[in-house]
Amino acid sequence: MSDLNVIQVILVILVAFLAGMEGILDEFQFHQPLVACTLIGLVTGNLTAGIMLGGSLQMIALGWANIGAAVAPDAALASVASAIILVLGGQGEAGIPSAIAVAVPLAVAGLALTMVVRTLAVPIVHIMDKAAEEGDYRKIELWHVIAIIMQGVRIALPAGLLLFIPAQTVQNFLQAMPAWLTDGMAIGGGMVVAVGYAMVINMMATKEVWPFFAIGFALAAISELTLIALGTIAVALAFIYLNLSKSGGGSGSNNSGGNTGDPLGDILNDY
């Protein structure tokens, strides 16, 4: 059994359960690495390490997307399991590279579990079809809930099993990992981050967006600028762009008749 107390174990399993359901619901984003790792770090007293791990895995997960019949690796299991391993390893921030190294294989394992659960859900669909023919809407809702619970158990069960592994065993496992493996996985993870970010940029890239990307890339290299400062600059540039595009649209801002004395409100109302 790990060194976590009963309340911490319950909270970690709850986070894992929510992450599993959100992999399907996709509403509150509990399955995203940044959210799942942060919450596990919070309930286990490793908030800083959890945020750092979640941020690193989130960049990797940017390149994971379901395209056609191809199902992406499971970010939920990768996030939850790697965060638990990080906590049990007891290395704090120093253990993040090792946790990232095991995240990708765990994501593939989560993909296999996803396929199993979705296969088990096929009979449920037929049961709900029959209930629909009978007009039994309560039964349809019940089986909907059962199917979602199955997705939550898909992540909560492996998380619970990991929590019952002695912390010393996990520490010995992480220490036994050869440097070539951890370094190689770290390099591979970094390449996946770059590819994922490039895919996102490629989807967003237009001739209007590229100048702002170049400005942001240059400003991000200035170490004196905090994230709040960068966000403020980005919001300011967005409003400048909206105002200039409005002025150059042909009718002009003075001819639209929408000047209320509130420049910010006028811009938002027009767009």
Secondary structure, DSSP 4 states (H G I P E B T S, - for coil): --S--HHHHHHHHHHHHHHHHHHHH-SS-TTSHHHHHHHHHHHTT-HHHHHHHHHHHHHHHTT---BTTBPPP-HHHHHHHHHHHHHHHT-GGGGHHHHHHHHHHHHHHHHHHHHHHHHHHHHHHHHHHHHHHHT-HHHHHHHHHHHHHHHHHHHHHHHHHHHTS-HHHHHHHHHHS-HHHHHHHHHHHHHHHHHHHHHHHHHH--TTTHHHHHHHHHHHT-TT--HHHHHHHHHHHHHHHHHHHHHTTSS-TTTSS---S-HHHHHHHH-
